[in-house]
């Protein structure tokens, strides 16, 4: 999707359109008073106080109609510089504009923009006339606290978009509809994969049978990949003593993002936001030789972070989530080869899932804000240079991002472009000299001396929750056969006449490990087939007299109108081969 803030021409056009909307609202609601109307990534909005009036969905077309009149009038948008005193006089009856003026520095430039009968306080710039804003659409409305403070009055926020041409607007609106159809929250509800409950708590997902099946398959998939590369898997507790996070530094650097601490029996406990400190303790529990390294510890780990309520987004951003996490303990001479191994694993996984549109980001420390990071300049420069060198050696295109590093070290983030145009961080590789130092980790080197390992933090699928959200939006809920929670449904034409054979087919499929259901309800055949389609079940199998006579099945794939009749044995061989191939 388009980022309106990043396109200078679109930004100016949309900010001008926000003023056209304000002018139209003022015509319809003379009592209206306005706060701010900025351009945001998804277009523009304006916050407005309408007194006792409330904007409803049916009011948006009325506002649009008045906006079209303002555009048709083709009024010039005129900039004027005024003094602070003049600005206060112009907006003397508007407490919101007066507040903005009061906070402006003395002697600074204050500008107003006038279009016909409407004048607004604004820095600009704007387009030349209202006619240039005629290709627009109001998208939605919501409530917003004045200044974002929950103790202030709730204003009404109206969102819109504007484009230079009708064709561009139509395409964007079509893209919006596609994005709505792909929204994982909508799809998750339709497919009965997960749910939320206010009684349980905000940002705390509950995975239903279909969703848990997908999570289990993903967990088995990535653990099998890891086992093939020499990883060992562990399970560590989600509640730990805060002593651990004091050693790691997370309590000092991450406390605001953690759930409140708990005190019991004289101990202070915390829900962990990440599990690297526990993996440090697992490594430390055993004496290691240089020959033992690299040691690859992995976990499907439950973690908890107290995300702001406004940031919670379905299962994409939650307060309880599960990570495909790992920590690799290496000698300094193994850093490059191990990072290459992890990168190859990431690319192998992306190939399995058909991800092609991604980029590598080298996330670095902000040298102008070093207080938020561990360690000294030398270690940071060394570790950043090592990651940069590995990327260059591999010939992987990458870009650098200042200020995106973890507080203990730089990292490589893999940014995958989603179907709706968002950059999503799915995988990450982090290089860490700091935690081994803080936990005093050691191994016995060749000469018998004690040496300090380096730790590579890595996640391939990242958060399983976010990964599932990403897959749902990529596929519109049409998960590939090997990953679908319900792979097939068997539908007898007539439950009484064909039910026994349908049950036989179901049992034969279950024996092969296929996740299949029997739909022998007393409903019309067409109704049951349509329901299988709306449930996104990949394979529909219909059996009737002909199938019984030939010991066969009639198969139709999701989204296809064509049905193919096969012998039961051939069908079982074909479907099991396809599942094993993990065809995407």
DOMAR-366888 format. One line per field, with one value per residue (C-alpha): residue in three letters; x, y, z; residue number from 1. Coordinates in pm, whole numbers, plus 50000, padded with zeros to 5 digits. Layout:
BEGIN
r: [Ala, ...] $
X: [X, ...] $
Y: [Y, ...] $
Z: [Z, ...] $
k: [NUM, ...] $
This chain:
BEGIN
r: [Unk, Unk, Unk, Unk, Unk, Unk, Unk, Unk, Unk, Unk, Unk, Unk, Unk, Unk, Unk, Unk, Unk, Unk, Unk, Unk, Unk, Unk, Unk, Unk, Unk, Unk, Unk, Unk, Unk, Unk, Unk, Unk, Unk, Unk, Unk, Unk, Unk, Unk, Unk, Unk, Unk, Unk, Unk, Unk, Unk, Unk, Unk, Unk, Unk, Unk, Unk, Unk, Unk, Unk, Unk, Unk, Unk, Unk, Unk, Unk, Unk, Unk, Unk, Unk, Unk, Unk, Unk, Unk, Unk, Unk, Unk, Unk, Unk, Unk, Unk, Unk, Unk, Unk, Unk, Unk, Unk, Unk, Unk, Unk, Unk, Unk, Unk, Unk, Unk, Unk, Unk, Unk, Unk, Unk, Unk, Unk, Unk, Unk, Unk, Unk, Unk, Unk, Unk, Unk, Unk, Unk, Unk, Unk, Unk, Unk, Unk, Unk, Unk, Unk, Unk, Unk, Unk, Unk, Unk, Unk, Unk, Unk, Unk, Unk, Unk, Unk, Unk, Unk, Unk, Unk, Unk, Unk, Unk, Unk, Unk, Unk, Unk, Unk, Unk, Unk, Unk, Unk, Unk, Unk, Unk, Unk, Unk, Unk, Unk, Unk, Unk, Unk, Unk, Unk, Unk, Unk, Unk, Unk, Unk, Unk, Unk, Unk, Unk, Unk, Unk, Unk, Unk, Unk, Unk, Unk, Unk, Unk, Unk, Unk, Unk, Unk, Unk, Unk, Unk, Unk, Unk, Unk, Unk, Unk, Unk, Unk, Unk, Unk, Unk, Unk, Unk, Unk, Unk, Unk, Unk, Unk, Unk, Unk, Unk, Unk, Unk, Unk, Unk, Unk, Unk, Unk, Unk, Unk, Unk, Unk, Unk, Unk, Unk, Unk, Unk, Unk, Unk, Unk, Unk, Unk, Unk, Unk, Unk, Unk, Unk, Unk, Unk, Unk, Unk, Unk, Unk, Unk, Unk, Unk, Unk, Unk, Unk, Unk, Unk, Unk, Unk, Unk, Unk, Unk, Unk, Unk, Unk, Unk, Unk, Unk, Unk, Unk, Unk, Unk, Unk, Unk, Unk, Unk, Unk, Unk, Unk, Unk, Unk, Unk, Unk, Unk, Unk, Unk, Unk, Unk, Unk, Unk, Unk, Unk, Unk, Unk, Unk, Unk, Unk, Unk, Unk, Unk, Unk, Unk, Unk, Unk, Unk, Unk, Unk, Unk, Unk, Unk, Unk, Unk, Unk, Unk, Unk, Unk, Unk, Unk, Unk, Unk, Unk, Unk, Unk, Unk, Unk, Unk, Unk, Unk, Unk, Unk, Unk, Unk, Unk, Unk, Unk, Unk, Unk, Unk, Unk, Unk, Unk, Unk, Unk, Unk, Unk, Unk, Unk, Unk, Unk, Unk, Unk, Unk, Unk, Unk, Unk, Unk, Unk, Unk, Unk, Unk, Unk, Unk, Unk, Unk, Unk, Unk, Unk, Unk, Unk, Unk, Unk, Unk, Unk, Unk, Unk, Unk, Unk, Unk, Unk, Unk, Unk, Unk, Unk, Unk, Unk, Unk, Unk, Unk, Unk, Unk, Unk, Unk, Unk, Unk, Unk, Unk, Unk, Unk, Unk, Unk, Unk, Unk, Unk, Unk, Unk, Unk, Unk, Unk, Unk, Unk, Unk, Unk, Unk, Unk, Unk, Unk, Unk, Unk, Unk, Unk, Unk, Unk, Unk, Unk, Unk, Unk, Unk, Unk, Unk, Unk, Unk, Unk, Unk, Unk, Unk, Unk, Unk, Unk, Unk, Unk, Unk, Unk, Unk, Unk, Unk, Unk, Unk, Unk, Unk, Unk, Unk, Unk, Unk, Unk, Unk, Unk, Unk, Unk, Unk, Unk, Unk, Unk, Unk, Unk, Unk, Unk, Unk, Unk, Unk, Unk, Unk, Unk, Unk, Unk, Unk, Unk, Unk, Unk, Unk, Unk, Unk, Unk, Unk, Unk, Unk, Unk, Unk, Unk, Unk, Unk, Unk, Unk, Unk, Unk, Unk, Unk, Unk, Unk, Unk, Unk, Unk, Unk, Unk, Unk, Unk, Unk, Unk, Unk, Unk, Unk, Unk, Unk, Unk, Unk, Unk, Unk, Unk, Unk, Unk, Unk, Unk, Unk, Unk, Unk, Unk, Unk, Unk, Unk, Unk, Unk, Unk, Unk, Unk, Unk, Unk, Unk, Unk, Unk, Unk, Unk, Unk, Unk, Unk, Unk, Unk, Unk, Unk, Unk, Unk, Unk, Unk, Unk, Unk, Unk, Unk, Unk, Unk, Unk, Unk, Unk, Unk, Unk, Unk, Unk, Unk, Unk, Unk, Unk, Unk, Unk, Unk, Unk, Unk, Unk, Unk, Unk, Unk, Unk, Unk, Unk, Unk, Unk, Unk, Unk, Unk, Unk, Unk, Unk, Unk, Unk, Unk, Unk, Unk, Unk, Unk, Unk, Unk, Unk, Unk, Unk, Unk, Unk] $
X: [50000, 50103, 50266, 50119, 50374, 50670, 50543, 50593, 50333, 50071, 50148, 50082, 49769, 49625, 49697, 49517, 49225, 49209, 49140, 48871, 48709, 48728, 48569, 48284, 48231, 48218, 47944, 47740, 47821, 47878, 47970, 48263, 48606, 48920, 49232, 49488, 49463, 49792, 49896, 49957, 50077, 49725, 49611, 49486, 49258, 49117, 49016, 48701, 48479, 48116, 47966, 47659, 47659, 47806, 47943, 47796, 47870, 47573, 47712, 48028, 47853, 47691, 48032, 48175, 47897, 47978, 48351, 48278, 48105, 48413, 48637, 48409, 48422, 48795, 48897, 49264, 49439, 49612, 49900, 49941, 50198, 50054, 50181, 50096, 49854, 49687, 49654, 49490, 49244, 49155, 49095, 48974, 48664, 48850, 49019, 49196, 49366, 49440, 49619, 49833, 49915, 50007, 50263, 50430, 50763, 50769, 50891, 50839, 50658, 50285, 50089, 49724, 49573, 49243, 49019, 48701, 48508, 48739, 49066, 49286, 49602, 49868, 50238, 50158, 50248, 49930, 49823, 49715, 49338, 49060, 48987, 49308, 49163, 48857, 48957, 48905, 48724, 48641, 48739, 48632, 48579, 48664, 48708, 49040, 49139, 49248, 49630, 49614, 49541, 49268, 49181, 49083, 48770, 48709, 48715, 48584, 48853, 48761, 49001, 49029, 49254, 49313, 49482, 49568, 49341, 49024, 49207, 49462, 49188, 48988, 49294, 49372, 49014, 49032, 49356, 49184, 48906, 49166, 49342, 49013, 48957, 49307, 49284, 49399, 49156, 48861, 49003, 49096, 48736, 48591, 48827, 48777, 49151, 49174, 48964, 48994, 48786, 48772, 48723, 49050, 49231, 49336, 49612, 49587, 49484, 49318, 49399, 49108, 49154, 49208, 49460, 49645, 49677, 49853, 50081, 50171, 50254, 50471, 50648, 50720, 50830, 51089, 51212, 51274, 51473, 51673, 51741, 51884, 52130, 52247, 52024, 51907, 51570, 51492, 51194, 51236, 50987, 50784, 50805, 51153, 51327, 51415, 51775, 51811, 51699, 51917, 52220, 52112, 52022, 51668, 51520, 51701, 51646, 51314, 51110, 50855, 50764, 50727, 50425, 50429, 50666, 50533, 50657, 50617, 50807, 51062, 51141, 51062, 50930, 50859, 50684, 50968, 50966, 51234, 51421, 51785, 51889, 51764, 51958, 52268, 52213, 52172, 52506, 52669, 52552, 52812, 53185, 53254, 53560, 53639, 53567, 53201, 53128, 52910, 52632, 52288, 52007, 51653, 51310, 50948, 50909, 50614, 50693, 50501, 50530, 50295, 50229, 50033, 49663, 49664, 49940, 49757, 49663, 49495, 49763, 50017, 50100, 49991, 50087, 50136, 50313, 50535, 50880, 51079, 51393, 51752, 52089, 52408, 52727, 53032, 53403, 53501, 53641, 53301, 53091, 53093, 53025, 52745, 52571, 52594, 52435, 52149, 52101, 52086, 51825, 51616, 51635, 51547, 51237, 51135, 51163, 50927, 50672, 50716, 50844, 51022, 50982, 51215, 51523, 51801, 51837, 52153, 52020, 52281, 52322, 52241, 52581, 52406, 52205, 52445, 52287, 52016, 52270, 52503, 52876, 53158, 53220, 53491, 53267, 52982, 53204, 53356, 53024, 52864, 53165, 53144, 52778, 52843, 53134, 52928, 52652, 52910, 53077, 52742, 52659, 52327, 52182, 52114, 52053, 52151, 51915, 52056, 51891, 51725, 51977, 51887, 52020, 52288, 52402, 52352, 52137, 52034, 51657, 51481, 51200, 50936, 50688, 50334, 50051, 49906, 50238, 50362, 50723, 50713, 51018, 50990, 51346, 51638, 52003, 52168, 52535, 52597, 52922, 52745, 52539, 52826, 53023, 52745, 52682, 53057, 53022, 53335, 53484, 53823, 54037, 54306, 54580, 54378, 54291, 53940, 53780, 53454, 53205, 53001, 52625, 52416, 52049, 51828, 51463, 51354, 50975, 50999, 50676, 50456, 50155, 50278, 50386, 50035, 49887, 50126, 50037, 49664, 49698, 49932, 49697, 49359, 49305, 49370, 49656, 49848, 49741, 50025, 49950, 49570, 49406, 49135, 49290, 48985, 48617, 48427, 48068, 47832, 47562, 47309, 47404, 47197, 47288, 47651, 47743, 47919, 48148, 48217, 48321, 48549, 48717, 48762, 48922, 49157, 49268, 49316, 49529, 49759, 49772, 49543, 49331, 48986, 48625, 48303, 48007, 47706, 47458, 47101, 47155, 47143, 47461, 47506, 47481, 47750, 47982, 47939, 48013, 48334, 48432, 48362, 48562, 48869, 48907, 49162, 49010, 48642, 48557, 48211, 48101, 47783, 47670, 47938, 48222, 48103, 48081, 48435, 48591, 48674, 48631, 48540, 48778, 48750, 49013, 48932, 48856, 48813, 48491, 48643, 48593, 48811, 48722, 49008, 49045, 49073, 49424, 49549, 49394, 49558, 49898, 49861, 49748, 50009, 50285, 50162, 50152, 50505, 50636, 50507, 50400, 50303] $
Y: [50000, 50364, 50559, 50909, 51066, 50948, 51085, 51463, 51541, 51313, 51455, 51814, 51711, 51516, 51790, 52035, 51792, 51781, 52158, 52103, 51850, 52097, 52367, 52132, 52028, 52396, 52453, 52161, 52208, 52580, 52511, 52288, 52357, 52188, 52054, 51917, 51766, 51596, 51362, 51008, 50691, 50597, 50942, 51232, 51298, 51592, 51597, 51800, 51902, 51910, 51979, 51761, 51632, 51289, 51172, 50843, 50630, 50777, 51130, 51068, 51082, 51411, 51558, 51425, 51596, 51928, 51874, 51829, 52168, 52322, 52165, 52269, 52630, 52621, 52870, 52971, 52858, 53173, 53176, 53467, 53536, 53680, 53779, 53581, 53854, 53855, 53476, 53493, 53751, 53540, 53227, 53396, 53175, 52847, 52706, 52435, 52681, 52914, 52629, 52569, 52941, 52968, 52691, 52855, 53032, 53409, 53574, 53265, 53265, 53191, 53127, 53092, 52950, 53079, 52919, 53111, 53144, 52917, 53012, 52767, 52788, 52586, 52563, 52434, 52390, 52346, 52301, 52611, 52565, 52351, 52205, 52004, 51806, 51676, 51307, 51203, 50956, 50962, 50626, 50601, 50789, 50724, 50893, 51043, 51209, 51571, 51569, 51190, 51234, 51009, 51277, 51517, 51544, 51290, 51455, 51303, 51195, 51161, 50991, 51031, 50994, 51210, 51142, 51346, 51131, 50927, 50620, 50633, 50678, 50386, 50160, 50258, 50189, 49850, 49781, 49878, 49629, 49361, 49447, 49414, 49072, 48972, 49106, 48819, 48922, 48872, 48549, 48410, 48453, 48300, 48001, 47961, 47980, 48212, 48435, 48714, 48785, 49102, 48878, 48698, 49024, 49250, 49118, 48765, 48533, 48197, 47949, 47735, 47380, 47493, 47758, 47534, 47272, 47525, 47632, 47270, 47199, 47512, 47418, 47064, 47201, 47444, 47208, 46938, 47191, 47283, 46922, 46863, 47147, 47021, 47222, 47089, 47191, 47296, 47420, 47698, 47864, 48170, 48309, 48374, 48549, 48907, 48834, 48686, 49006, 49219, 49023, 49041, 49409, 49360, 49491, 49822, 49853, 49675, 49712, 49951, 49687, 49407, 49304, 49431, 49241, 48996, 48939, 48600, 48437, 48714, 48672, 48912, 48735, 48844, 48716, 48698, 48923, 48704, 48386, 48454, 48493, 48140, 47999, 48172, 47985, 47653, 47709, 47811, 47497, 47282, 47310, 47348, 47289, 47484, 47156, 47166, 47492, 47592, 47495, 47564, 47587, 47637, 47671, 47726, 47977, 48161, 48525, 48824, 49195, 49465, 49631, 49956, 49893, 50108, 49894, 49562, 49422, 49082, 48813, 49029, 49226, 49076, 49067, 48689, 48526, 48234, 48269, 48032, 48133, 48014, 48111, 47985, 47991, 48023, 48091, 48423, 48236, 48069, 48386, 48427, 48062, 48033, 48351, 48217, 47889, 48078, 48291, 47980, 47833, 48148, 48136, 47765, 47834, 48126, 47902, 47651, 47926, 48095, 48424, 48615, 48983, 49045, 49248, 49232, 49521, 49576, 49729, 49943, 50139, 50510, 50672, 50989, 50803, 50548, 50560, 50314, 50046, 49813, 49802, 50015, 50171, 49923, 49618, 49784, 49886, 49538, 49352, 49588, 49545, 49165, 49155, 49393, 49179, 48857, 49017, 49137, 48794, 48629, 48881, 48955, 49299, 49493, 49840, 49993, 50132, 50349, 50306, 49970, 49753, 49556, 49718, 49450, 49425, 49490, 49258, 49151, 49179, 49021, 49249, 49062, 49256, 49145, 49109, 49440, 49622, 49626, 49558, 49283, 49168, 48790, 48672, 48819, 48742, 48929, 48934, 48965, 49017, 49174, 48898, 48644, 48910, 48986, 48617, 48539, 48257, 48058, 47769, 47603, 47708, 47508, 47623, 47543, 47906, 48031, 48215, 48401, 48274, 48503, 48454, 48469, 48526, 48416, 48362, 48212, 48221, 48492, 48505, 48210, 48433, 48703, 48439, 48289, 48638, 48697, 48364, 48427, 48765, 48629, 48346, 48513, 48219, 47961, 47785, 47524, 47163, 47060, 47345, 47366, 47272, 47080, 46931, 46758, 46695, 46388, 46455, 46165, 46253, 46080, 46010, 45692, 45540, 45647, 45714, 45385, 45422, 45788, 45674, 45414, 45685, 45904, 45619, 45536, 45902, 45928, 45616, 45811, 46101, 46327, 46575, 46499, 46545, 46372, 46595, 46365, 46622, 46614, 46910, 46945, 46845, 47192, 47354, 47128, 47186, 47565, 47553, 47359, 47635, 47917, 47728, 47730, 47350, 47258, 46926, 46834, 46469, 46366, 46001, 45851, 45541, 45564, 45608, 45310, 45092, 45185, 45212, 45570, 45931, 46251, 46528, 46903, 47150, 47476, 47754, 47518, 47426, 47110, 46773, 46470, 46108, 45887, 45545, 45569, 45421, 45666, 45957, 45852, 45824, 46163, 46354, 46205, 46285, 46644, 46686, 46547, 46780, 47084, 47235, 47597] $
Z: [50000, 49943, 50226, 50183, 50417, 50212, 49878, 49884, 49616, 49770, 50114, 50002, 49811, 50104, 50356, 50126, 50104, 50484, 50469, 50205, 50438, 50726, 50510, 50415, 50777, 50878, 50618, 50753, 51121, 51185, 51548, 51446, 51594, 51465, 51634, 51382, 51035, 50945, 50668, 50795, 50625, 50515, 50394, 50607, 50899, 51088, 51455, 51509, 51799, 51684, 52025, 52069, 51711, 51639, 51303, 51184, 50880, 50693, 50745, 50541, 50198, 50302, 50390, 50063, 49868, 50030, 49969, 49597, 49598, 49760, 49497, 49209, 49336, 49248, 49518, 49535, 49853, 49978, 50226, 50468, 50740, 51063, 51405, 51713, 51820, 51479, 51488, 51831, 51701, 51395, 51606, 51926, 51950, 51891, 52206, 52004, 51770, 52061, 52236, 51926, 51899, 52267, 52223, 51926, 51994, 52016, 51700, 51487, 51154, 51182, 50865, 50773, 50456, 50319, 50055, 49993, 50319, 50520, 50694, 50885, 51091, 50910, 50823, 50474, 50199, 49996, 49636, 49440, 49446, 49589, 49244, 49261, 49555, 49371, 49356, 49718, 49940, 50312, 50452, 50814, 51141, 51503, 51838, 51950, 52276, 52240, 52245, 52289, 52660, 52797, 53053, 52774, 52566, 52289, 51947, 51627, 51381, 51014, 50772, 50398, 50093, 49788, 49453, 49143, 48920, 48949, 48815, 49097, 49355, 49216, 49221, 49580, 49691, 49520, 49705, 50031, 49964, 49894, 50219, 50410, 50253, 50364, 50720, 50942, 51215, 50980, 50835, 51176, 51289, 50972, 50991, 51368, 51435, 51735, 51956, 52209, 52516, 52724, 53026, 52952, 52873, 52588, 52364, 52503, 52219, 52270, 51996, 51883, 51745, 51385, 51484, 51727, 51453, 51230, 51517, 51592, 51227, 51209, 51532, 51408, 51070, 51208, 51481, 51219, 51016, 51327, 51424, 51078, 51145, 51483, 51718, 52053, 52194, 52550, 52751, 53007, 53247, 53159, 53513, 53652, 53939, 53854, 53957, 53611, 53438, 53663, 53543, 53179, 53202, 53079, 53403, 53359, 52984, 52930, 53249, 53098, 52838, 53094, 53297, 53659, 53885, 54146, 54501, 54669, 54959, 54959, 54589, 54308, 53999, 53643, 53333, 53085, 52778, 52615, 52700, 52614, 52983, 53059, 52765, 52905, 53231, 53047, 52873, 53200, 53381, 53200, 53141, 52768, 52552, 52238, 52055, 52175, 52001, 51825, 52065, 51917, 52175, 52043, 52200, 52104, 52384, 52536, 52611, 52748, 52678, 52800, 52466, 52468, 52413, 52100, 51946, 51984, 51642, 51632, 51664, 51482, 51797, 52127, 52495, 52501, 52208, 52112, 51958, 51741, 51930, 51940, 52085, 51928, 52134, 51912, 51915, 51754, 51453, 51398, 51379, 51001, 50915, 51168, 51052, 50697, 50812, 50975, 50664, 50445, 50683, 50652, 50273, 50273, 50483, 50263, 49958, 50123, 50183, 49847, 49990, 49715, 49804, 50097, 50186, 50443, 50687, 50890, 51212, 51383, 51705, 51706, 51776, 51897, 52161, 52309, 52656, 52552, 52453, 52643, 52602, 52471, 52132, 52036, 52078, 51889, 51600, 51591, 51588, 51334, 51105, 51136, 51033, 50746, 50625, 50634, 50426, 50174, 50156, 50089, 49819, 49986, 49899, 50218, 50354, 50687, 50952, 51230, 51569, 51496, 51687, 51998, 52315, 52347, 51985, 51612, 51404, 51059, 51011, 50715, 50600, 50403, 50191, 50267, 50017, 50134, 50098, 50457, 50553, 50817, 51015, 51015, 51081, 51272, 51345, 51633, 51729, 52102, 52292, 52590, 52754, 52756, 52944, 53191, 53259, 53266, 53014, 52936, 52745, 52769, 52473, 52290, 52525, 52837, 52909, 52971, 52678, 52631, 52369, 52145, 52119, 51803, 51878, 51591, 51507, 51175, 51193, 51457, 51654, 51553, 51613, 51375, 51124, 51117, 51073, 50783, 50618, 50648, 50479, 50211, 50120, 50197, 50430, 50157, 50335, 50135, 50172, 50405, 50645, 50633, 50965, 50776, 50465, 50324, 50371, 50252, 50147, 50074, 49820, 50045, 50405, 50430, 50095, 50079, 50443, 50509, 50207, 50299, 50646, 50490, 50279, 50588, 50782, 50493, 50480, 50857, 50849, 50613, 50859, 50659, 50855, 50716, 50824, 50730, 50644, 50647, 50775, 50656, 50422, 50046, 49863, 49712, 50054, 50201, 49904, 49932, 50304, 50238, 49994, 50239, 50504, 50271, 50289, 50018, 49905, 49868, 49808, 49695, 49696, 49551, 49365, 49096, 49346, 49551, 49240, 49127, 49475, 49378, 49485, 49300, 49398, 49363, 49481, 49653, 49402, 49109, 48931, 48786, 48956, 48885, 48953, 49078, 49228, 49606, 49602, 49339, 49526, 49855, 49687, 49516, 49823, 50057, 49804, 49780, 50158, 50194, 49924, 50119, 49790, 49842] $
k: [1, 2, 3, 4, 5, 6, 7, 8, 9, 10, 11, 12, 13, 14, 15, 16, 17, 18, 19, 20, 21, 22, 23, 24, 25, 26, 27, 28, 29, 30, 31, 32, 33, 34, 35, 36, 37, 38, 39, 40, 41, 42, 43, 44, 45, 46, 47, 48, 49, 50, 51, 52, 53, 54, 55, 56, 57, 58, 59, 60, 61, 62, 63, 64, 65, 66, 67, 68, 69, 70, 71, 72, 73, 74, 75, 76, 77, 78, 79, 80, 81, 82, 83, 84, 85, 86, 87, 88, 89, 90, 91, 92, 93, 94, 95, 96, 97, 98, 99, 100, 101, 102, 103, 104, 105, 106, 107, 108, 109, 110, 111, 112, 113, 114, 115, 116, 117, 118, 119, 120, 121, 122, 123, 124, 125, 126, 127, 128, 129, 130, 131, 132, 133, 134, 135, 136, 137, 138, 139, 140, 141, 142, 143, 144, 145, 146, 147, 148, 149, 150, 151, 152, 153, 154, 155, 156, 157, 158, 159, 160, 161, 162, 163, 164, 165, 166, 167, 168, 169, 170, 171, 172, 173, 174, 175, 176, 177, 178, 179, 180, 181, 182, 183, 184, 185, 186, 187, 188, 189, 190, 191, 192, 193, 194, 195, 196, 197, 198, 199, 200, 201, 202, 203, 204, 205, 206, 207, 208, 209, 210, 211, 212, 213, 214, 215, 216, 217, 218, 219, 220, 221, 222, 223, 224, 225, 226, 227, 228, 229, 230, 231, 232, 233, 234, 235, 236, 237, 238, 239, 240, 241, 242, 243, 244, 245, 246, 247, 248, 249, 250, 251, 252, 253, 254, 255, 256, 257, 258, 259, 260, 261, 262, 263, 264, 265, 266, 267, 268, 269, 270, 271, 272, 273, 274, 275, 276, 277, 278, 279, 280, 281, 282, 283, 284, 285, 286, 287, 288, 289, 290, 291, 292, 293, 294, 295, 296, 297, 298, 299, 300, 301, 302, 303, 304, 305, 306, 307, 308, 309, 310, 311, 312, 313, 314, 315, 316, 317, 318, 319, 320, 321, 322, 323, 324, 325, 326, 327, 328, 329, 330, 331, 332, 333, 334, 335, 336, 337, 338, 339, 340, 341, 342, 343, 344, 345, 346, 347, 348, 349, 350, 351, 352, 353, 354, 355, 356, 357, 358, 359, 360, 361, 362, 363, 364, 365, 366, 367, 368, 369, 370, 371, 372, 373, 374, 375, 376, 377, 378, 379, 380, 381, 382, 383, 384, 385, 386, 387, 388, 389, 390, 391, 392, 393, 394, 395, 396, 397, 398, 399, 400, 401, 402, 403, 404, 405, 406, 407, 408, 409, 410, 411, 412, 413, 414, 415, 416, 417, 418, 419, 420, 421, 422, 423, 424, 425, 426, 427, 428, 429, 430, 431, 432, 433, 434, 435, 436, 437, 438, 439, 440, 441, 442, 443, 444, 445, 446, 447, 448, 449, 450, 451, 452, 453, 454, 455, 456, 457, 458, 459, 460, 461, 462, 463, 464, 465, 466, 467, 468, 469, 470, 471, 472, 473, 474, 475, 476, 477, 478, 479, 480, 481, 482, 483, 484, 485, 486, 487, 488, 489, 490, 491, 492, 493, 494, 495, 496, 497, 498, 499, 500, 501, 502, 503, 504, 505, 506, 507, 508, 509, 510, 511, 512, 513, 514, 515, 516, 517, 518, 519, 520, 521, 522, 523, 524, 525, 526, 527, 528, 529, 530, 531, 532, 533, 534, 535, 536, 537, 538, 539, 540, 541, 542, 543, 544, 545, 546, 547, 548, 549, 550, 551, 552, 553, 554, 555, 556, 557, 558, 559, 560, 561, 562, 563, 564, 565, 566, 567, 568, 569, 570, 571, 572, 573, 574, 575, 576, 577, 578, 579, 580, 581, 582, 583, 584] $
